[in-house]
């Protein structure tokens, strides 16, 4: 239930209004909300439980962590009430501090990932990385077409791009780690790959023009995105009509330590959720298939997904 009177009662508590204001902007864990509001997690959980009971927020479990976001299917009347309440107090001292603390928490997320990838730059080919198997990469390679322009989103050192550049017209490698960009650029020069160019950028805001490439690749990059659906929408944006998305990523798993060891944001994806992201972005001919399973614990599985941007 989220009737008008129920919502008004919930909005009478300042903490709940602050939570709603934050969750309108970003999906956040209970721990992150506690850090932003400088409150005990037990208090945060209690307030979130009331909001969830009234269908104003929804939660998502990733291992031991619980993430919350504003319910996406609220009625227009409920959205109007919540927006009015948040906007009415947006300039209050607590809300201004919350916004600043939110930016700091999100920066901490990004810094954690950048630190990890800067650390392993130059070593990816030597160290174990979940889901990075030649079996999975072979499935990806079978989809390739010659003389096309390719964007490798979240390219890392460019393991795939180094192979592609020997066959296709042009490869753009996008990565948000300055060190990865440096190492990848050096490798391209060393291997004489003049058609391989690195750009520093995020897969959620790709520094390439609309409709500029024939093939967009996301290989073991999506589970590092803060907003996987946005990353896939960006892939759609930069593809020419008739262009193809190819995506390799981990299937949903419960290996919680992946967050610390590999700086993962998401513990993989189910076939249904990945299919939904790609379809919602506007792709046709969407396919999602499990293509490999590792033989050692925690037995990571890899999904291969694809979609085609419809012709105009």
C-alpha positions as CSV (number, residue, x, y, z in Angstrom):
1,X,0.0,0.0,0.0
2,X,1.2,3.5,-0.7
3,X,-2.0,5.6,-0.4
4,X,-1.8,9.3,0.0
5,X,-2.4,9.3,3.8
6,X,0.1,6.6,4.3
7,X,2.8,8.5,2.4
8,X,2.1,11.7,4.2
9,X,2.5,9.9,7.6
10,X,5.8,8.4,6.4
11,X,7.0,11.9,5.3
12,X,6.5,13.3,8.8
13,X,9.8,11.7,9.8
14,X,12.9,13.7,8.7
15,X,15.1,10.6,8.5
16,X,12.7,8.9,6.1
17,X,12.6,12.0,3.9
18,X,16.4,12.1,3.8
19,X,16.5,8.4,2.9
20,X,14.0,8.9,0.1
21,X,15.9,11.9,-1.2
22,X,19.1,9.8,-1.4
23,X,17.4,6.7,-2.9
24,X,15.8,8.9,-5.6
25,X,19.4,9.6,-6.8
26,X,21.2,6.3,-6.3
27,X,21.0,2.7,-5.3
28,X,22.8,2.4,-1.9
29,X,23.6,-0.2,0.6
30,X,22.5,0.0,4.3
31,X,26.2,0.6,5.2
32,X,26.5,3.4,2.7
33,X,23.3,5.0,3.9
34,X,24.6,4.8,7.5
35,X,27.8,6.5,6.5
36,X,26.1,9.3,4.6
37,X,23.6,10.0,7.4
38,X,26.1,9.2,10.2
39,X,23.6,6.9,11.8
40,X,23.7,3.4,13.2
41,X,22.8,0.7,10.6
42,X,20.1,-0.6,12.9
43,X,18.3,2.7,12.8
44,X,18.6,2.9,9.1
45,X,17.3,-0.6,8.6
46,X,14.3,0.2,10.8
47,X,13.3,3.2,8.7
48,X,13.9,1.4,5.5
49,X,11.7,-1.5,6.7
50,X,8.8,1.0,7.0
51,X,9.4,2.4,3.6
52,X,9.6,-1.0,2.1
53,X,6.4,-2.1,3.9
54,X,4.6,0.7,2.2
55,X,6.1,-0.1,-1.2
56,X,8.1,3.1,-1.5
57,X,11.5,1.4,-1.8
58,X,12.7,-2.0,-3.0
59,X,15.7,-3.9,-1.9
60,X,18.2,-6.2,-3.6
61,X,20.5,-8.8,-2.0
62,X,24.1,-9.2,-3.2
63,X,25.7,-11.8,-0.9
64,X,25.6,-10.4,2.6
65,X,24.8,-6.8,1.5
66,X,21.4,-5.3,1.0
67,X,20.9,-2.5,-1.5
68,X,17.9,-0.1,-1.7
69,X,16.5,2.1,-4.3
70,X,13.2,4.0,-4.7
71,X,10.4,1.8,-6.0
72,X,10.4,2.3,-9.8
73,X,6.7,1.5,-10.3
74,X,5.2,4.2,-8.0
75,X,2.0,5.9,-9.0
76,X,2.2,9.4,-10.5
77,X,0.5,10.7,-7.3
78,X,3.1,9.1,-5.1
79,X,6.0,10.4,-7.2
80,X,4.5,13.9,-7.0
81,X,4.3,13.7,-3.2
82,X,7.8,12.4,-2.7
83,X,9.3,14.9,-5.1
84,X,7.5,17.8,-3.4
85,X,8.7,16.7,0.0
86,X,12.3,16.3,-1.1
87,X,12.4,19.5,-3.0
88,X,10.8,21.5,-0.1
89,X,13.7,20.6,2.2
90,X,16.5,20.3,-0.4
91,X,18.3,23.5,0.9
92,X,18.1,22.4,4.5
93,X,21.5,21.9,6.2
94,X,21.1,18.1,6.6
95,X,20.0,17.5,3.0
96,X,22.9,19.6,1.7
97,X,25.3,17.6,3.8
98,X,23.7,14.3,2.7
99,X,24.3,15.3,-1.0
100,X,27.9,16.0,-0.2
101,X,28.4,12.8,1.7
102,X,26.7,10.9,-1.2
103,X,29.2,12.2,-3.6
104,X,32.0,11.2,-1.3
105,X,30.7,7.7,-0.9
106,X,30.3,7.3,-4.7
107,X,33.8,8.6,-5.2
108,X,35.0,6.1,-2.7
109,X,33.4,3.3,-4.8
110,X,35.1,4.6,-8.0
111,X,38.5,5.0,-6.2
112,X,38.3,1.4,-4.9
113,X,37.9,0.1,-8.5
114,X,40.5,2.4,-10.0
115,X,43.0,1.4,-7.3
116,X,42.5,-2.2,-8.0
117,X,42.9,-1.9,-11.8
118,X,45.9,0.4,-11.5
119,X,47.5,-2.2,-9.3
120,X,47.0,-5.1,-11.7
121,X,47.8,-3.2,-14.9
122,X,50.5,-5.1,-16.8
123,X,49.6,-8.3,-14.9
124,X,46.2,-9.4,-16.2
125,X,47.7,-11.9,-18.6
126,X,49.6,-13.6,-15.7
127,X,47.1,-13.5,-12.9
128,X,43.8,-15.4,-12.5
129,X,40.7,-13.4,-13.3
130,X,37.3,-15.0,-12.9
131,X,35.5,-15.6,-16.2
132,X,38.6,-14.7,-18.4
133,X,38.9,-18.1,-20.1
134,X,40.0,-18.9,-23.7
135,X,37.0,-21.0,-24.0
136,X,34.7,-18.0,-23.4
137,X,36.8,-15.7,-25.6
138,X,36.7,-18.3,-28.4
139,X,32.9,-18.1,-28.4
140,X,33.2,-14.3,-28.7
141,X,35.7,-14.5,-31.5
142,X,33.4,-16.7,-33.6
143,X,31.0,-13.7,-33.8
144,X,33.5,-11.4,-35.3
145,X,33.2,-9.8,-38.8
146,X,36.1,-8.2,-40.7
147,X,36.7,-4.6,-41.7
148,X,34.4,-3.1,-39.1
149,X,34.9,-0.4,-36.4
150,X,34.8,-1.8,-32.9
151,X,34.5,-0.3,-29.4
152,X,35.9,-2.4,-26.6
153,X,34.2,-1.0,-23.5
154,X,36.1,-1.6,-20.2
155,X,39.0,-2.9,-22.3
156,X,41.6,-3.3,-19.6
157,X,44.9,-4.0,-21.2
158,X,43.1,-4.9,-24.4
159,X,43.5,-8.7,-24.6
160,X,40.6,-9.0,-27.0
161,X,41.3,-5.7,-28.8
162,X,44.9,-6.8,-29.5
163,X,43.5,-9.8,-31.4
164,X,40.7,-7.8,-33.1
165,X,43.0,-5.1,-34.4
166,X,44.7,-7.6,-36.6
167,X,41.5,-8.2,-38.5
168,X,39.2,-5.2,-38.3
169,X,39.4,-1.6,-39.6
170,X,39.5,0.3,-36.2
171,X,39.4,-0.6,-32.5
172,X,38.6,2.0,-29.8
173,X,39.5,0.8,-26.3
174,X,37.6,2.6,-23.4
175,X,38.8,2.2,-19.8
176,X,38.5,4.3,-16.7
177,X,41.9,3.4,-15.3
178,X,44.7,5.8,-16.3
179,X,47.3,3.1,-15.8
180,X,45.4,0.6,-17.9
181,X,45.1,3.2,-20.7
182,X,48.9,3.8,-20.5
183,X,49.8,0.1,-20.5
184,X,47.3,-0.7,-23.3
185,X,48.6,2.2,-25.5
186,X,52.2,0.9,-25.0
187,X,51.2,-2.6,-26.0
188,X,49.5,-1.4,-29.1
189,X,52.6,0.6,-30.1
190,X,54.8,-2.3,-29.3
191,X,52.7,-4.6,-31.5
192,X,52.5,-2.1,-34.3
193,X,48.7,-1.8,-34.1
194,X,48.2,1.7,-35.4
195,X,44.4,1.1,-35.7
196,X,44.0,0.5,-32.0
197,X,43.4,3.7,-29.9
198,X,42.8,4.0,-26.2
199,X,40.5,6.6,-24.6
200,X,40.2,7.3,-20.9
201,X,36.5,7.1,-20.0
202,X,33.7,5.3,-18.2
203,X,31.5,2.7,-19.8
204,X,28.5,4.5,-18.5
205,X,29.5,7.7,-20.3
206,X,31.5,6.5,-23.3
207,X,33.6,9.1,-25.0
208,X,32.5,8.2,-28.6
209,X,29.9,9.8,-30.9
210,X,26.4,8.5,-31.5
211,X,26.2,5.8,-34.2
212,X,29.9,5.6,-34.7
213,X,30.8,1.9,-34.4
214,X,29.7,-1.4,-35.9
215,X,30.4,-3.6,-32.9
216,X,30.4,-2.9,-29.1
217,X,32.1,-5.3,-26.8
218,X,31.6,-5.6,-23.0
219,X,33.9,-8.4,-21.9
220,X,34.0,-9.0,-18.1
221,X,33.3,-5.3,-17.6
222,X,29.6,-5.0,-16.8
223,X,29.9,-6.4,-13.2
224,X,32.2,-3.4,-12.5
225,X,29.6,-0.9,-13.6
226,X,27.6,1.1,-11.0
227,X,24.6,1.0,-13.3
228,X,24.8,-2.0,-15.8
229,X,21.6,-0.9,-17.6
230,X,23.2,2.5,-18.3
231,X,26.3,0.9,-19.7
232,X,24.3,-1.2,-22.1
233,X,22.3,1.9,-23.1
234,X,25.6,3.6,-23.9
235,X,26.6,0.7,-26.1
236,X,23.3,1.1,-27.9
237,X,23.9,4.8,-28.4
238,X,27.3,4.4,-30.0
239,X,26.3,1.6,-32.3
240,X,25.3,2.3,-35.9
241,X,21.8,1.0,-36.9
242,X,22.3,-2.7,-37.6
243,X,25.4,-2.8,-35.3
244,X,25.9,-5.6,-32.8
245,X,26.5,-5.8,-29.0
246,X,28.6,-8.7,-27.7
247,X,28.8,-9.2,-24.0
248,X,30.8,-11.7,-21.8
249,X,30.2,-11.6,-18.1
250,X,29.9,-13.7,-15.0
251,X,26.7,-15.6,-14.3
252,X,25.1,-14.7,-10.9
253,X,27.2,-16.3,-8.1
254,X,27.6,-16.0,-4.3
255,X,31.3,-15.6,-4.0
256,X,31.1,-12.5,-1.8
257,X,34.9,-12.1,-1.6
258,X,34.9,-11.0,-5.3
259,X,34.1,-7.5,-4.1
260,X,37.3,-7.2,-2.2
261,X,39.6,-9.4,-4.4
262,X,38.5,-8.2,-7.8
263,X,36.7,-4.9,-7.0
264,X,33.5,-6.3,-8.3
265,X,30.3,-4.2,-7.9
266,X,27.9,-7.0,-9.0
267,X,28.1,-10.7,-8.2
268,X,27.4,-11.6,-11.8
269,X,24.0,-11.5,-13.5
270,X,21.2,-14.0,-14.1
271,X,20.4,-14.8,-17.7
272,X,17.0,-13.2,-17.3
273,X,18.3,-9.9,-15.9
274,X,20.9,-9.6,-18.6
275,X,18.3,-10.3,-21.3
276,X,16.1,-7.7,-19.7
277,X,18.9,-5.0,-19.7
278,X,19.7,-5.6,-23.3
279,X,16.0,-5.7,-24.5
280,X,15.1,-2.6,-22.5
281,X,18.0,-0.7,-24.1
282,X,16.3,-1.2,-27.5
283,X,18.2,-4.2,-29.0
284,X,16.6,-6.8,-31.1
285,X,17.6,-10.5,-31.6
286,X,18.7,-10.7,-28.0
287,X,20.4,-14.0,-27.0
288,X,21.9,-15.0,-23.6
289,X,23.7,-18.3,-23.2
290,X,26.0,-19.9,-20.6
291,X,29.2,-20.8,-22.5
292,X,31.6,-22.0,-19.8
293,X,31.9,-23.2,-16.2
294,X,35.2,-23.3,-14.3
295,X,36.2,-26.6,-12.8
296,X,37.5,-25.1,-9.5
297,X,35.6,-23.5,-6.7
298,X,33.8,-21.2,-6.7
299,X,32.9,-22.6,-10.1
300,X,32.4,-19.3,-11.9
301,X,30.2,-19.5,-15.0
302,X,30.4,-17.2,-18.0
303,X,27.5,-15.8,-20.0
304,X,27.7,-14.7,-23.7
305,X,25.0,-12.2,-24.6
306,X,24.3,-10.5,-27.9
307,X,21.8,-8.0,-29.4
308,X,21.4,-6.0,-32.6
309,X,20.5,-2.4,-32.9
310,X,17.5,-2.3,-35.2
311,X,17.9,-0.6,-38.6
312,X,16.3,2.9,-38.9
